[in-house]
Structure formats: C-alpha cells, structure tokens
Amino acid sequence: MNTRAILASPLGFLIGLSLGALGGGGSILAVPALVYGAGQSPKAATTTSLILVAITSLIGIVPHLRAGRVRVLAGTLFGLAGVGGSLLGSNWNESVDPDVLLLAFSVLMLVAAFAMCQRTCDILRRRTGTPPATGAAAPSRTVVRADARTVVTVIAAGTVVGLLTGFFGVGGGFVIVPALVLVLGFTMPEAVGTSLLVITINSVVALATRLQAGAIEWDVVLPFTIASLGGVIVGSRLAGSSDSGVLQRWFVGLMVAIAVYTGIRSGLAIVHSS
C-alpha cells in the first residue's frame, strides 16, 4: 500500500464534501492533491481523478435521488451532450507536457473559484426568492418547452464540460450548476443533485479512453476513494442548507491558494526545463 497516498487521503474527504454539498468543485482539488500529496505524475493523477470523481459522484447521487433533487432526463441529456468533448479532451491530454498541464490547471482553478464566488453571491441574493415547492416544478416545465436557443446552449455547455473532464480529469460542476440554474431554471438543490449525474456520465466516458493507456494505481485510488465517499455523504446532507454557502466560501479560498501554489510550481518547472 502507498503510505504517502494514505497520509494524503484526508484530502479526498474535502473532494467528496464539495461534490456532495455543492455539486462540483471538489474534483478540481483532486489533481493537485494526487500530484503533490500522493506523488503521482500529472497525467496519472488525471486518470486517478476520473475514477475518484466517477465513483464518488455515483454514490453521492443516491441521497439526492431520495430527496427528489435529481432531474434524471435533463441530466442524462446534458451528460450525453458532453461525450464528444470528453473523448477529444482525453486525446489532448496525452499530447501535453505535464508541467504545461499543471499550469493550465492552475488557471482553470482560478476560473472555477471565480465562478463559484459568483454563485455564492447569487445564492445570497435569492435567499428570499421562490419557495421550494414552486421551484421544484419549474425545471420540468422549462425542459418540456425548451426552444432552439436553450437546446444549443445546453449542447455547448455540455461539450465544454466534457472537454474539461477529458482533458483535466475534473467533473466540471462549476460550469454545470450555473448552466442548470440559468438555462433550465433549476433550483440550486436540484442543480447540485443533477450535476452529480452529469459528472458521472462525463467521467465514465473520459475514463473509458484512459483505461487502455496504462495500469491504474489502485494503491492510490482506494484510500482517496474511501475518504471521498465519507465526504460526499456528509456533503449531501448539507446540500441546499445555509451551511453549504459557508462551505463554498471556505472552499473558494482553498482553491485560490492551491491554484497559486500549483501555478508557481509548474511555472518554475517550465522555466528550468527551457
């Protein structure tokens, strides 16, 4: 068993906590945690991240399904829209320098942090908005009456999410959740639950192309996955509560700190190798 991976596995709890409570964001911590914590190479880390995210998201869907927060049809269509992007992103991953991949990943983390910060502000503005009962019915009506613009937007957003999943090994929840809320009119709890379905579909598709490339480091995957499953169970209970907003603010700060660290490390490595 990989001792370094076991010692770093508590980071998996944070990954699962964010996926369960926020519908995304946690997977973007996985690659830096696996590279700098567990000692994996960047490309091996993106593959491990896909396994971790796929399993955690799949398990995390269960409590959301029981609570009626998952729009299965809409989530499945959104996920299928990202299949092409997932395949393309996985192919690109193989041809990119590992340090360049990490530098690009640090930029992605800052973008994700900004998007999540914007979402937090939006949640605060909507605290006194539509009651849950009314919000629960809105997504179904919106999907049924979707016009051409909505369909094109969903396909475009799904493709972008799939591309991010395949290339970086992330779930893309920071893109999925706002898209479900703004385009399809989902409530935040529904967007969080449905996001896990989309993440699962994209992760499985992207992972299918990676399994042929090399062996999986199960001594790293297992401890991280076990810790992540504990986090997603706790996070799912926080979904939709005021505590999730507090968690998101702390999580944004953590993402920015890790993004800066990752960017500096990878940037210095690129400079030294040139």
VOGU-3710 file (C-alpha; in Angstrom, 3 decimals, decimal comma):
1> mntrailasp> 0,000/0,000/0,000  1,220/3,503/-0,840  1,954/5,144/2,539  2,168/8,622/1,029  -1,259/8,193/-0,559  -2,758/7,057/2,764  -1,353/10,098/4,565  -2,742/12,406/1,856  -6,124/10,650/1,608  -7,927/13,040/4,032
11> lgfliglslg> -7,840/15,470/1,106  -10,248/13,030/-0,544  -12,776/13,874/2,170  -12,718/17,527/1,071  -13,227/16,444/-2,543  -16,288/14,374/-1,620  -17,612/17,067/0,726  -17,659/19,632/-2,061  -19,181/17,259/-4,618  -21,973/16,319/-2,235
21> alggggsila> -22,784/19,801/-0,948  -22,011/21,974/-3,961  -22,434/19,631/-6,942  -18,893/20,319/-8,111  -15,607/21,965/-7,281  -14,198/19,070/-5,281  -12,829/17,236/-8,292  -10,708/20,244/-9,190  -8,754/19,657/-5,967  -8,085/16,037/-6,863
31> vpalvygagq> -5,247/16,536/-9,362  -3,096/18,845/-7,176  -3,797/16,587/-4,168  -2,734/13,496/-6,096  0,365/15,153/-7,596  1,727/16,986/-4,543  0,151/14,814/-1,849  0,239/11,267/-3,212  3,228/11,774/-5,541  1,566/10,819/-8,822
41> spkaatttsl> 2,578/12,244/-12,197  0,167/14,856/-13,583  -1,202/12,543/-16,273  -1,597/9,600/-13,884  -3,330/11,993/-11,479  -5,915/12,996/-14,109  -6,774/9,317/-14,622  -6,997/8,625/-10,885  -9,106/11,757/-10,517  -11,613/10,451/-13,067
51> ilvaitslig> -12,024/7,189/-11,134  -12,361/9,058/-7,851  -14,882/11,536/-9,240  -16,947/8,899/-11,076  -17,325/6,638/-8,019  -17,914/9,486/-5,575  -20,483/11,201/-7,802  -22,334/7,938/-8,432  -22,631/7,234/-4,710  -23,403/10,865/-3,975
61> ivphlragrv> -26,425/10,818/-6,298  -28,328/8,389/-4,035  -29,362/10,792/-1,223  -30,194/13,466/-3,783  -32,412/10,994/-5,661  -34,225/10,074/-2,460  -34,829/13,755/-1,763  -36,151/14,355/-5,288  -33,310/16,696/-6,240  -32,168/14,883/-9,422
71> rvlagtlfgl> -33,733/15,611/-12,836  -32,737/12,333/-14,492  -33,820/13,060/-18,082  -32,337/16,555/-18,223  -29,125/15,396/-16,529  -28,728/12,452/-18,894  -29,195/14,636/-21,975  -26,737/17,202/-20,598  -24,212/14,434/-19,930  -24,619/12,866/-23,374
81> agvggsllgs> -24,025/16,292/-24,938  -20,523/16,181/-23,438  -19,473/12,768/-24,790  -17,670/14,232/-27,809  -15,864/16,758/-25,656  -14,788/14,052/-23,201  -13,232/11,956/-25,954  -11,464/14,947/-27,515  -10,166/16,171/-24,157  -8,749/12,745/-23,305
91> nwnesvdpdv> -6,847/12,680/-26,596  -5,429/16,148/-25,974  -4,284/15,111/-22,506  -1,893/12,554/-23,963  -0,010/15,117/-26,064  0,511/17,891/-23,499  3,657/18,427/-21,393  2,909/17,561/-17,729  4,119/20,923/-16,389  2,100/22,812/-19,005
101> lllafsvlml> -0,907/20,706/-17,988  -0,484/21,721/-14,349  -0,021/25,392/-15,254  -3,223/25,309/-17,313  -4,895/23,507/-14,426  -3,968/26,303/-12,028  -5,641/28,810/-14,373  -8,731/26,580/-14,516  -8,866/26,534/-10,723  -8,873/30,341/-10,575
111> vaafamcqrt> -11,685/30,457/-13,148  -13,623/27,881/-11,127  -13,062/29,850/-7,913  -14,400/32,997/-9,578  -17,442/31,121/-10,922  -18,188/29,633/-7,503  -17,772/33,033/-5,855  -20,287/34,490/-8,302  -22,672/31,640/-7,480  -22,351/32,357/-3,755
121> cdilrrrtgt> -23,335/35,980/-4,339  -26,297/34,830/-6,424  -27,435/32,448/-3,671  -27,363/35,268/-1,132  -29,480/37,444/-3,437  -32,051/34,656/-3,833  -32,446/33,748/-0,152  -35,915/35,292/-0,082  -36,891/34,079/-3,564  -39,220/31,336/-4,861
131> ppatgaaaps> -40,447/28,740/-2,320  -39,122/25,155/-2,798  -42,479/23,740/-3,915  -42,760/26,192/-6,799  -39,105/25,797/-7,735  -39,389/22,010/-7,865  -41,977/22,153/-10,630  -40,227/24,782/-12,745  -37,435/22,604/-14,182  -39,863/20,102/-15,738
141> rtvvradart> -41,878/22,825/-17,480  -38,711/24,514/-18,687  -37,281/21,321/-20,205  -40,528/20,460/-21,992  -40,840/23,936/-23,523  -37,164/24,333/-24,406  -36,610/26,443/-27,515  -33,789/26,185/-30,046  -31,613/28,667/-28,152  -31,898/26,666/-24,933
151> vvtviaagtv> -31,037/23,415/-26,714  -27,967/24,971/-28,377  -26,839/26,457/-25,054  -27,184/23,115/-23,262  -25,241/21,303/-26,005  -22,498/23,950/-25,935  -22,261/23,860/-22,125  -22,274/20,048/-22,142  -19,455/19,970/-24,702  -17,343/22,390/-22,665
161> vglltgffgv> -17,885/20,318/-19,516  -16,984/17,116/-21,366  -13,820/18,715/-22,741  -12,740/19,830/-19,263  -13,474/16,377/-17,862  -11,469/14,561/-20,511  -8,502/16,944/-20,538  -8,112/17,808/-16,854  -9,841/14,877/-15,148  -12,347/17,178/-13,412
171> gggfvivpal> -16,110/16,926/-13,144  -16,905/20,447/-14,318  -19,588/21,058/-11,710  -18,645/24,737/-11,522  -19,936/25,009/-15,125  -22,809/22,524/-14,850  -24,570/24,007/-11,826  -24,805/27,602/-13,143  -25,915/26,266/-16,551  -28,727/24,230/-14,992
181> vlvlgftmpe> -29,878/27,171/-12,879  -29,661/29,904/-15,516  -30,602/27,960/-18,662  -33,085/25,360/-17,403  -34,402/27,238/-14,378  -33,432/24,610/-11,786  -33,377/25,469/-8,102  -29,920/25,259/-6,514  -30,604/21,931/-4,700  -31,867/20,382/-7,957
191> avgtsllvit> -28,877/21,717/-9,888  -26,487/20,271/-7,296  -28,124/16,813/-7,409  -28,428/16,716/-11,198  -24,844/17,912/-11,579  -23,628/14,681/-9,974  -25,405/12,671/-12,697  -23,770/14,742/-15,439  -20,351/14,429/-13,773  -20,739/10,642/-13,533
201> insvvalatr> -21,568/10,301/-17,237  -18,679/12,521/-18,380  -16,178/10,874/-16,036  -17,062/7,350/-17,155  -16,774/8,295/-20,847  -13,416/10,019/-20,349  -12,136/7,167/-18,188  -13,008/4,575/-20,836  -10,398/6,111/-23,153  -7,749/6,153/-20,396
211> lqagaiewdv> -8,010/2,529/-19,276  -6,319/1,373/-22,477  -3,343/3,679/-21,927  -1,881/2,078/-18,796  -2,326/0,434/-15,404  -4,354/2,091/-12,651  -2,514/2,820/-9,391  -5,097/1,228/-7,100  -2,965/1,776/-4,004  -3,619/5,484/-4,542
221> vlpftiaslg> -7,195/5,207/-5,813  -8,571/3,172/-2,897  -7,618/5,363/0,116  -8,669/8,540/-1,693  -11,968/6,994/-2,781  -12,833/5,742/0,707  -12,161/9,181/2,199  -14,087/10,869/-0,595  -17,148/8,674/-0,066  -17,288/9,776/3,564
231> gvivgsrlag> -17,133/13,388/2,415  -19,870/13,050/-0,198  -22,275/11,531/2,361  -21,740/14,464/4,721  -21,879/16,951/1,856  -25,153/15,562/0,509  -26,783/16,253/3,884  -25,568/19,849/3,716  -26,878/20,419/0,172  -29,364/23,246/-0,009
241> ssdsgvlqrw> -28,757/24,373/3,580  -27,214/27,603/4,801  -24,141/25,592/5,799  -23,393/24,875/2,125  -22,957/28,606/1,493  -20,399/28,854/4,300  -18,646/25,747/2,968  -18,492/27,262/-0,514  -16,808/30,457/0,705  -14,131/28,495/2,539
251> fvglmvaiav> -13,719/26,200/-0,433  -13,179/29,115/-2,835  -10,362/30,392/-0,624  -8,745/26,946/-0,562  -8,979/26,676/-4,351  -7,277/30,035/-4,865  -4,433/29,089/-2,511  -3,855/25,738/-4,252  -4,104/27,367/-7,691  -1,383/29,862/-6,795
261> ytgirsglai> 0,836/27,106/-5,378  0,302/24,872/-8,422  0,910/27,745/-10,844  4,182/28,746/-9,171  5,486/25,158/-9,000  4,621/24,315/-12,597  5,761/27,713/-13,907  9,192/27,328/-12,274  9,476/23,788/-13,677  8,755/25,057/-17,195
271> vhss> 11,339/27,841/-16,834  14,015/25,438/-15,552  13,392/22,923/-18,327  13,605/25,514/-21,118
//
